[in-house]
Amino acid sequence: MRPWQVSRFLLELSQKSVGIIIPSLFLLLLCIISYSQTSVKRSEQQPLDLAKYGVRIEPDRRLIVLMACLEFSGLENNLTPQGENFRKRIREDLSPLNPELKQKIQIFISGYKRRHPDQTPEQITASFISLAYALSPVPELQDPQRTVDLPADLLEVLDFSPLVREFYRRSAIAAKLEEYYKIYQQESDKMRPSASVMVRDLLEYLNTRPQTNFIEKIKVETKDAKGKTTLQKIETRERERRFFIVPELLAPVGTINFRNIGDDYYVIVPPDTNLSLSEARRAFLRFVFDPLIFQNSKDINGFREQIKGLLDERRKINPEISADIFLAVSRSIAAAADARQIEFSKAKIATLEARKKLEQAKTDDERRAIVAELNKTKSELADETALLLSEAYEKGAVLAFHFAEQLKGVEDSGFDVSAAFRDMILSINFARERQRLTETAEARKRALERREQKRAKQLPGRELSPREKALAEKLLQVEEMIKRKEFEKADEFLSNLMQDYPGDPRIFYARGRVASLYAELTFDEVLRDERLGKAAANYRNAILQATSDTDPILLQRAHVALARILEFNDQIEAALREYEEAIKLGSVDEKAYNEALAGKERLQGKP
């Protein structure tokens, strides 16, 4: 029995009279037992040979050099504890850097910031990561040939490449690079378990495997033996496709960057990233589906105007969305598969748990309650999927809902999804796709409400664990340092504390507060702006690292504090967004809430 049949059976079961429940539940048990036997137990699975699926986990020397160069630019990103340690080592090993070179690096980055005042440090870093993959291997690090085909954001930073080459020649990094590379390889090894889980989960769900070699047919012209007549023939060329997972110690915490260059796909991640729960999933799904999109490009191109129409509607709201129809299809199928796999696996777990409970249930009332709870769980999972698909749709994945429905129809069939892909393309109903956000508005609302309820569970007065109590006591020590205006000491203390509590939003918030207060007492404008930038980065990371258990008061204060800094820097749109996010949380902190309302009113009148 397929999942949708199980759901329908359980729904009907919950509506039956008591006299029919007992035999129905017996059938339900048989159904679930049969269903569970088709799943593969992880303990019985052999370690995954990632290379067979085109996946490689390895550092990139070009990226190591470029990111080390950025460390001397004044661009202050918040890093993982491992990243902070490596940052200290880099700065010790490569200092003193030639003052003239350091100044040129800082001037270039300052100019970029002025041209992009709304970009965060993480977004700026992402642009320069693109540059690393455009350069030739070390030691040459040569530019690509300038053509109109190069992306605009890459062209803008391409003039930074001479500084990267100069940095490689004039600093000590060339002598240290292999030593650094070995440190990065250790991070690669740590990522293999979660990479295996990610690849296995997604490929088992899709019943497929990625194309690691691509055969391309090319029309070529040759001359006959006399050299007079031009002949045309078809040649086949085989290309290798690869998916690189690249650990980067100096990557901002909580960020994942994805680049697709020809047949190579790169996902750049900071240390300790759980790939199976990250945006790397969608990057890998793009790697899986892109050959299918290429093979069906004629059919997709036949719907060019309809897809473009959907994209144009989204681009009116967000002009940053790409108008590329093939990219929209790629993003849509990746978002759909990502969301559906999560729902499918969670529903399977819930069904198995229900089976165990039903086996132990003694009364009809208990059995009815178990069935009702299972149906409730599945309904909530469906709402969460609708929310994920809506968010993807708003970002340009305008066919995400369609592909999700198509995947749901084949996910338990055992058929390779690639066999059904063309039918998925040909069955698009564009009139319905335009109505998707309206159709799912209620489901999205319910999912958002549940998210907020989970977030609100962190109530004042909750009993703290010994570990949480220890952190609270240490944060009180920081408050005492702030009172004594020992800002540098407080920041160092918090940096060390992050080693024991990696990624904790409370520490990021405290570091942001320390940097912000220190900036208020700074008269040198350059130093003041540097400290404000550090404060903004920490507040932003407090927001990014927040979970459903994070105190909503802290989260609201972080949004407001970040908004104030952005407003000070005349980044009006970005500041307004932060005030609005704070308002969405409601009056959890009256002072912060009122300040957010006032800030929004103040900025709405500005151009």
N, C-alpha and C positions, 0 to 999 in steps of 0.2 A: 504493500500500500504506500502511495506517495504522500509527502508531507501535507499537501493540500487536502488529500483525502482523510488523513488522520485528523486534521483540524476540523473538517466538516463532520466527521464521525463523532468527535468529542463534543462539538457544538450540539449535534442532535442528541447525544447521550445526556447532556446536561438538561435537556428539555423533556426527557422521558419521565414516565411515571415510575414510582418506586418499584412496582412489580416487574418492570422490564430491566431495571438497572443491573441486577446481578449477572444475567447472561451477557448483557452488553459489555460489562466490564471484563468478563472473561475473554470476549473477543478482542477487547482493547488490549489486554495483556499480551495476547498472541501477536497482535499487530505490532506493538512496541518492541516485543522481544525479537521479532523478525527484522524490524527496522534497525535495532541496535546491533544485530549480528553483521550488518553490512558495513559498519564502521570499523576502521582499523585501529587497534589499540596501539598507542604510542610506544608502550614498553616493548612491543614485539617488532617495531620498525627498525630497520637497519639505519645507521648513520647515513645521511644524505650526501651523495657525491655532487656537490654544487656545480662542479665543472661540466657535468653532463647536461646541465640545464643552462649553460652559458654564463653562469654566475661566478664572479671572481671577487675576492675580498683582498684588496691590496692598496697601500698608500700610493700617492703620486708625487714624485720629486718636484715637478713643476709647481704643484700646489703648495708643497711645504715651503719652497723658496718664496713664492708670492705672499703667502700668509705671514711668514717671518718678516718680510719687507714691510707689510702693513703695520706690524707691531711698532714701527718707528714713525708712524704717520700721525700719531695723536688720536687715532680712531680707537676708542676704548670699548671693546665688547666684553660682556660678561661671559666667563668661560666655566666649564665644569672644573671640579677640583683638580683633575689630572691636567686640564688645560692651564689652570693657574700655575701649577708647578712647572709646566713646560715653558710658559711665558717667562717666568723668573729665570729659568735656565737660558732661554734664548737671549734675553736681555743682558745677562751676565756674560755669556759666551761671545756675543757679537758687539759688545760695547768695549771701548767707545767707537761708535760709528762715525765715519767722516762727517764733520759738521755741515759741509756744503751739500753733500748727498742727502743728509737727513732733512735739511731745510727744503731741498727740492721736492722730496717726497711729501713733506707736510704742506707745501704750497699747492701741489697738485690735488691733494685730498681736500684742502680748504676750498679750492675752486670748485671742485665737484659738489661739495656741501652747499655752496652758495647757489649753484644751478639747480639743486634739488633740495630745497629747504624742508620739504615734508618727508623726506626719506629717513628712516631709522638707521642707526649704525648697522643693524643686521641686513637691511636692504642694500645699503651701500656696499657692504662686504660681498653680498651676493653678486653684484655687478662685476666685481674684480675677480671673483671665482670663475666667472665666464671667461675672463681674459686668460687665466692659467691654462684652460683647455684649448685655447686658440694658439698657444705658443708651441714651438718645437721642443723636443726633449732637452734636458740639461746635457751639456753646459751651454749649448748655443742659445736656446730660448728665443728663437727668431720669430718675427711677426708672421701671421698668415698674409697671403696676398690680398691687398685691399680690393674688394669688389662690391658691387651694389647688393650682392646677396648676403653680405655680413649683416647681422642684426644691428639695429640702431644703437642699442645699449652697449654692445661690444665695441662699435666704432667710437663711441664716446670715451671709452677708457683705454683704447688701443695705444694712445700716446704715453700711457704709463709704462709700457713694456721696455723702453730704453732704460728707465729707472730700475726696473727689475733686473735687467742685465748688468747694469752698473753695480747694483747691490750685490749681485752674485760674484762679480769680479773683485770688488773693493772691501767686502766684509769677509768674515771668517767662515761664512756658511758653506762654501765649497769644501773646506777641510772637515767640517762637522756633519755634512749632509748624510753620509752613510751611517754615522752613529745615530743621528736622528731617525733615519729610516728604520733602523732596528727597533727603536722605541715605538714607532708607529705600527710595525708589524705585530708587536705584542697586543696592541689594541685591536688589530685585525683578527687575531686568534680569539679574543674575547667575544667578538661579534658572530662567530660561526654558529653557535647554538641557536640564537634568535633568527639568524638568516635562514637556517634550515627549517625552522618552524614556519617562517613566513612563506618560503617557497613551497613547502609541502602542503600547507593549509590551502593556499590559493590554487595550486595545480590539481589537488585532489577535488576541490570544489568544482573546477571547470572541466575535470576529466580530460586534461590535455597536457601538452608540454610545449615549451617555446621552440620556435624555429631557430636553431643555432647556426644554420647555414641558409643562405638565400640565393636561389638561382635566378639570374636576370638574363633575359634575352635582349640582345642589342643588335640593331641593324647597322652593318658596316659596309663600306664601299671599297672595292679592290679593282685593280686593272687586270685584264687578261694577259696572257703570255707575251703578246706583242705590245702591250702597254697602250693600246688604242681604245679598247672598249671598257667602259665602267660597268662592273658587276656588283650586284647587291647580294649579300648573304646575311644570315642570322647567326650570330655567335652567342654562346651561353657562357656566362661568367659566374663563378661561385664566390660569394662573399660571406665572411664569418661575422656573426652577430654576437656581441658581448654585453653583459650587464655587470658594471663595476660598482661594488660597494666600497667607498673610499673613506676610511677613518681620518678625521682631521682634528688634531688636538686643539688648534686655535680657532675652530669654528664656534660661533656663538652658541651658548647653551640653549637647548630646546628648538634649534632650527635645523631644517633639512633642505638642502639645495639639490635640484635635479637638472641635469643637462643631457641633451640628446644631440650627439654630433655624428652624423652619418649613421653607421651601423653600430656605433658604440653608445651605451647609455651609462651615465655616471650619477650616482646618488651619494652626496657628500654629507657625512653625519658626524656629530661630535661624539666623544667617548661615552660608553655606557648606554648607548641608544638601544632600546629594545625594538629591533627592526620589525618584529611581528605585530607590534602595536603602534606603528608609526606611519608617516606619510610615504615611507619607502615602499609600502604595499602598492600604492597607486603607481609609483614609478615602475615597479616590476610588472604590474599589469599592463602598462603602456608597452613595455618590452614584449610582452606576450601577444598583445592584440595588434600592434602596428603592422606586422606582415599581412594579417588578414585584411586590414584596412587598405593596404596597398593593392592586394589581389582583387579587391572589390571596388577599386577606385572609380571605375566607369559607372557602376551603379550609384555610388555616392555622388559623383559629379552630376548625375542625372537629377539629383535633388538639390542642386546648388542653390537655386533661388529660394527654395523653401527653408533650407537650413540658414541661409544668409538672413532671411526675414526674421527668424527666431533670434539670431545673434544681434541683429540691428536693434531689436527691442531691448535686449540686455545692455547694449552699448550706449543707449540713450541715458541709462542710469549710471553705468560704469564704462567710460570710454577706454579704459585700460584693457578691457577684454579683447582678445584677438579676434579678427574677422576671418581667420583661416577656417574653412569648413572642415577640413580633414583633422585639424587639431581639435576642433569641437567634438568630432566623432570619437577621437582617441580619448579625450578627457571624459566624455560621457560614458563610454563602455567601461573605462577604468573605475570611475566613481560608482557606477552601478554594480560592478562585480565586487568591489570593496564592501559596499554597504550590504549587498545581498549575502555575501559569504559570512559576514558578522552575524546577521540575523539568522541565517540557516544553521550555523554552528551553535548559537545560543539556544535556538529552538530545539535542536537535537538534544542538547544537554538537559534542558527543562523537561523534555519528554522522557528521557531516561530516569531523571529524578522522580518524575511522577510515577513511573513504573515501579520503582522501589517502594514508594509510599503506598501505592495501591496494593502491593503484595502484603504489606503489614497492616493495612486498614481492616477494621473488624466490623464496622457498621456501614449502612448505606449512607448515612449522613457524612461520615468521614470520606467515603468515596466521592460523593457529590462535591464536597469541599475541595478535594484534590483536583477533580476535573475542572471546577470553576477557577481554581488558582492557575492551572495550566493555561486555560483559555485567556485569562487576564494577562498572564506573562506574555503570551504570543501577541496579544493585542498591543501591549506596550512596546514590544520589539518592533512591530509593524509601524507604530507611530514614530519610533526613533529612526527607523529607516527612511520614512517620509521626510523627516527633518534633515537627515544627512543628504538626501537627494535634492531637497529644496535648496540647501546651502550650495551644493555643487551647481545646480541649475542657475542660480543667481550669479555664479562666477564664470558662466559661459558653457557649462556642460549641459546644453539645452536638450539633449536626447537621453539624459540619465534615467528619467522615469521610464521611458520606452524600453531601454535595454534592461532595466531592472525587472520589468514585467516579463520580458522574453526569457531572461535567465531563470526566473522563478518557474517557468514552464518546463525547463529542461534539466534543472539542477539535480534532480534525483533519478533521472532517466538512465544514467550511466553512459550517455552518448558524449562524444568529444564535442565541445562547444564550437570548435572551428567548422564542423559540418553544418551547423545551423546558422552560421554568421550571416551568410548571404540572405537567407530568409528573414533574418532580423532586420536587415537593411531595407528590404523590399516591402516590409509590412508596416513601415512608419506611417502613422496617421497624424499629419502635421496640424490639422485642426484641433485635435485633442492635445497635442504637445503645448499649444499656446495657452491651454486652460489648466495646465498641471498645478501651478501654484495656487490657483483658486480652488481646485479640487481637493488639495491636501491641506488647506488652511487650518481646518479643525484638528487634524492629526498633528500638524506641526505645533499648534498651540498647546495641545495636551503634552507633547514631548518637552516643550520648553518649560511648561509648568512643573513637570516632574524633575527636570534638571534643577530648577530653582529650589524645589523642595529638598532635593538631595543636598544642595549647597547650604541650605538653611539648617541642616541637621547639626552643624557645628554651633551649638548654643552655649552662651556664657554659663558657667557653673558646672559644665560637664566634668566628670572626674578625669583627671589627666593621668596618663601612664607615667612611670618613673622617668622614662626617656624624655617625655614632653615636659615634665616638671624641671628636669635638668636644663633643657633649652630655655624655658621661661626664666629660670634663675639667671642664666647667662645673659639673656636679653635685658634683664634688670640691671646687670652690671654695665651693659652698654649705655643704658639711660644715665647712669651715674657719670660715666665718662663724658657724655654729651653735656651734662650740667656743668662739668668742669672745663668744657670746650676742648677736650682731648680728642679731636676728630681723627687725627692720623692714627692714634693708638686704638680708637674704637674701630676704625676700618680694618686695621690689621687683625684685631681680635675677631671681627666678624668673618674675615677671610679665612682664618684658621678654623673658626667654628663651622664654616661650610664644608670642611673636610669630613666632619662627623655627621653633618646633616645636609648631604648634597641635594641641591635643588629645592630646599625648603623656602616657600614664599615669604615666611616671616623674616628670614635672614636677608633675602633680597630687599624686602621693604625697609628693614633697618639700615642696610647699606645705602639705599637711596636717600633715606632721611638724613643720615650722617653727611653724605656728600652735598645734599641740598643746603643744610644748615651751614656747612663749611663754606659753601659758595656765597652765602649771604654776607659773610664776614670778609670776603676777598675783594680787594680793591683793584688788583690787576685784572683787566678785562679778559685777557687770554686765559689766565689761570681760572678765573671765575667761570668762563664758558666751558672750560675743560671739566670742571667739577660739576657743573649743571648737566653736561652730557653724560657724565658717569651716573649722576642721580637718576636721570631719565632712563638710562639703560637698566638700572637696577629695579626701578618701579615697573618698567615694561616686563622684566623677567619675573617679577612677583606675580604679575597678571598671567603671563604665559605658563608659569609653573603651578598655577592654582588648580585645585581639584574640587570634587564635590564636597570634600571635607574642609576646605579652606574657609576660614572665618570670613563671612561676607562683609563685615565691617572693615577688615584689613583690605579686602579687594576693592571696596568702594573708595577708601582713602588712597589707595595706590592709583586708581583711575584719576582722581581729582588732583593729586600731587603731580602726576605726569601731565595732565592737562594744563596746569599752571605753568610748568616749564615750557611746554609747547607754545602756549599763548605768549609768554615772555619773548620767545624767539620768533614771533609773528607767523607761526605755523598754524594758521587759523583753522583750516579744515581738519587737521589732525587733532587739534585741541578740542574742537567741537565734538568730534567722534568720541573722545575720552569722557567728556562731560556727559554725553548721551548714554554711554555705557554705565557710568556711575548712577545716573537717574533710573535706569532700568532695574537696578537692584532695590529700588524703593528706599524708604526712610530707615535703613538699618543703622545708620549713624546720622543723626539729625543735622549736625554741623556740616559734615561732608555733603550730605544730600542737598541742603540749602545752598551751599557754595556751588555745587554743580548746576542747580537751577539758575542761580545768578550768572554763572559763567556762560551758560547756554544763551540766556537772554542777552547778555552783553555782546557775545560774538555773532549772533544772528544778524545784527545790524551792520556788521563789518563786511566789506567787499571780499 
